[in-house]
Amino acid sequence: MVDLVKLVARGIELVSAGDRQDLRQRLEQTLRRLLDPSIRVIVVGEFKQGKSQFINALVNAPVCPVDDDIATSVPTVVRHGEPPSAVILIPKVGAESANGEPALERRPIKIEDLAAHVSEKGNPGNRHRLVAAEVFLPRKVLAGGLSLIDSPGVGGLDSAHSLTTLAALPTADAMLLVSDASQEYTAPEIQFLRQAMRVSPNVACVLSKTDMYPQWRQVAEANRGHLDRVARDIPLFPVSSDLRLHAARLQDSELNAESGFPALVAYLRTDILGQTERLQRRSVAQDLLSSTEHLRLALQSELSSLTDPEGRPQMIAELEAAKDRADELRRRSARWQITLSDGVSDLIADMEYDLRDRMRSIQRDAEQAIDEADPGPMWDELVIWLEKRVAAAVSDTFIWTSERAQWLAAQVAEHFTQDEVPLPVLHVADTEEVLDPVHSVSVLNPGRLGPIQKIFIGMRGSYGGVLMFGLLTGIVGMSLINPISIGAGVLIGSKVYKDEKEARLRRRQGEAKTIVRSHIDDVIFQVGKQLKDRLRLVQRGTRDHFSEIADEHHRSLGNSVLAAQKAATTYNVEREQRIQYIKTELVRIGDLRKQAQALQPMPAAAGSM
Amino acid sequence: MSDATSSAVLELVRDAADVYRDDPTASRALKGYALRLEEPLRVAVAGMVKAGKSTLLNAIIGEQIAPTDAGECTRIVTWYRYGDTPRVTLHPTVGKPRALSVARVDGQLTFDLGTTRAEDVKRLVVHWPVKSLREFTLIDTPGIASLSEDVSVRSTRFLTPETSPSGADAIVYVMRHLHAADLNFLRSFRDNTVGEAGTVNALAVLSRADEIGAGRIDSLLSARDIAERYRRDDSLRALALGVVPLAGLLAQSARDLRQTEFAALVELARLDRNERERLMISVDRFVRFTDVTTVSSEARVALLNRFGLFGIRLAMVLIRSGVTDSTALAHELARRSGLNELLNLVSAHFQGRAALLKSRAAIIGVEALLRARPRVGTERLAASLERIQANAHEFRELRMLATVRTSGLGLAASLAAEAERLIGGQGVTPQRRLGLADEAPDAQLRESAMTHLRRWRALAEDPLTDRATAEICHVVVRSCEALLAAHVKGSAGRVTARLVLGPEPPSRPGEHTHD
């Protein structure tokens, strides 16, 4: 990593010699990224598959709580740090940071107390509302910026678990799906895998607990088959966390090899770390090459203008033309700008349609359910069902929108046909907290009649009956209250009671439907707003990103033209000196370029790091 | 279940058959219901893939006949019923049933379907001469949430069909942990069999309990705690009558522990502690070649497949703590596996209610038929159907049980628990209803029933009791009376009961169907 840092530092030094603040900023950003690498690997799986034990075995320390019953309730991040320490992240009450997300408070805790904070026992259903916990450990495995995230199990009793996991995925560099060797993959696991692959392409599978199941090889083979049907080349690692922990205790390297972990660690280091390193090298090389290219252009034009005065006018004309083209890119009416703004408005319209469509089908199902039975007693169940369906639909829309946004950015980048243009980093798929502003579903009157109410309704009917028939029978000389009139009273009373009951049922059904409808409306309104906001941010981000590139081009070309013109007025004495200076400068730049180029065609083993 | 109700249901089915005599589909269905009333209760074993359904089935049957494997194994709904000679019949979706050869590998049956594809098979029926099948017909179903969707569909179609009563009268639901898929399935099974007369007729089994604590020796204790948590979980309470942990593999294999296996276990148990621990560290180490023991690798693989690492560990502990012969070991393993507890629950909830559960299937079937194909004469049938439902006290108990489990009774917690027990929430034997030990003498039963009867009657007649509670009280009082009637010869108990019961609340039209 050190050589990269040195290279970038030299690049900054070169750039600051010229008057190019923009290039300098870009390189400084590159340097910052280099100095603080963070490769997030998220460990997911259904509950009770041994995710936490797997992380413990990987870092060989009991950091994540393990229990026979459901254990993890809060995501835990394990990363490199010296000395060992732990912090928990709690949202600050009432405080919001600049971009509208709630500010987090980092509270250090003792590493031994961690279990009390993140386990289902110490913190059932995440009662303390922790956002996450972070653990720092001095481990070789973690060096190089690897951080492991232990997530609560998916497919649990409430699918909110799986939503949080999916929400965390776009920010992760890789995902490990843990499933134990007791059985092959189930439908929910494969479904989750498919969904996750759309968000994060680096997926590997871990088959845990191989020490317990004699048939683990058969299960692994079956799983291999299932994975091949999802996508090719998803690696599968059979491991045994307990064996690795035993091995560490007994210092038994043979046992460690049997645990299957060495292969996994190798995968993490070469593939995941290696790949991100390769990516990083590529982007560093890219940054250096383009900055030096910008510098070289100005110096080269000045040099040619100094050494070859005759060709000067033609050169200036060419440069002017190039500058005009660069200007064209900067203008609002440039083709890429149009593509972007059209694309975003299309995207917003499509997204709204998609969201509405999904919500309407949910609403239809809910109304059907309400029509079929009395919504009073089953209201709680219905609300849970409704919330789950809504959450799932919203996350689908988000994933889909994020895919479309990436595609749009790529589309815009095509207009910059010069060298590979880096794409802006977009995060739309993050569904965390989108549903927060939506009010929870209101309470429906369960429709149980109290005894007094029942009597009252019955009485209301029977009163009329008694009176009517009492008067009638009064004609033949019977008293107002007589067996016939009472009988009629009872009959009519019960009829009224029954009618009233039916009317109340119908009213309740109507009320339930209204509640569902207004809830869905609320969701469409709030989620639609949030999605639109995010898409606008994407639009703005993309525009800024590409304008910057266009600006850089413009400035470089402008500088070159100026330099070439300036050369014409330079005196002979100074000219010699200037040529000398430019030549040495160009040699230095050329050196740096060569080194940057050497970074680019990657040797397969980036071993030394 | 009183015989009167049983025969009334049979009568109803016969009448319906008479009305629908010229409708071949309806006749066939009705003939099926009539037959079903006379057969043993149909208990299906259902659950997610690889939850251990077939293993559990073997454990209940007491012989290892249902095929089990590391991969997904059961792909066809398979019925196990009693027969004097072993026999396997294949019922295709179209065409006539045909007999398959009875082939066994290592005791397990293998089904050779020949040229028939699994999707064209409606069910396999195995007749087997085992005592336990005289009381139940056990039905093995393919796992739900399977990756091969058609397999899961076969299960759901059989257990929760859209228009007819479920193919099973009750289910034992096998799960490893409570997943959303489990809850959904149980809910649809309940809602399907509910119709108007809602009830809960599923038992949940926390299977593979030995694997819960990574095969540690205290795994079963952990499993017990988890089962206890699920028992209190409201969503599951509404769907299952009880939850028991079960180490299925142990239960299955302990029932036919062989002498050679016992000898091997004894030898392993006598090994030096360090060597033993080194051997037990993982399954791969356990079966690998070693010279510390004369038990061959193959024998160890067989042991592992039959008992699992946990079973072997447990057996070794038992042997070292003084179990000396194979019968005692088998007995102890079976006891610890949790099988007895499960069998007790099955008999308490299903066997005692067998006639009732079977009648329910018939009633729902007839009801669906009347609704789908009304014709001349069906009004009469509908009326007698309603009469049966309203009059049979057992149905009222079932309905109330469902209410207790789903929305609660609105009584104080201790009263609600007592009411639930008295109407048969813990099992239908008098001892279980009264919360007494299973061997309690008659005198004690009578006395306890009397005490309960008095208390509930007093509550029913209390002027401060609201109407809903009073109705609950009446059901409970009826249950108490039934208990007394069964145990008091002569008429003394009944007479007092009728004297104090007071007038029935005036029945109002429409009430029974809406409660």
Interface residues (C-beta under 8 A of the other chain):
Chain A: E46 F47 K48 Q53 D68 D69 I70 G155 G156 L157 D158 S159 S182 Q183 E184 Y185 T186 A187 P188 I190 K209 T210 D211 M212 Y213 P214 Q215 W216 Q218 V219 A222 H226 S240 D242 L243 H246 L255 E258 P377 R448 G450 P451 K454 V490 S494 Y497 K498 K501
Chain B: M48 V49 K50 A70 G71 E72 A145 S146 L147 E149 S152 R176 H177 L178 H179 A180 A181 L183 R208 E211 I212 G213 A214 G215 S219 S222 A223 D225 I226 R229 S235 I281 S282 V283 D284 R285 V287 V301 L304 N305 L309 T406 S407 D466 R467 A468 P506 R508 P509 G510 H514
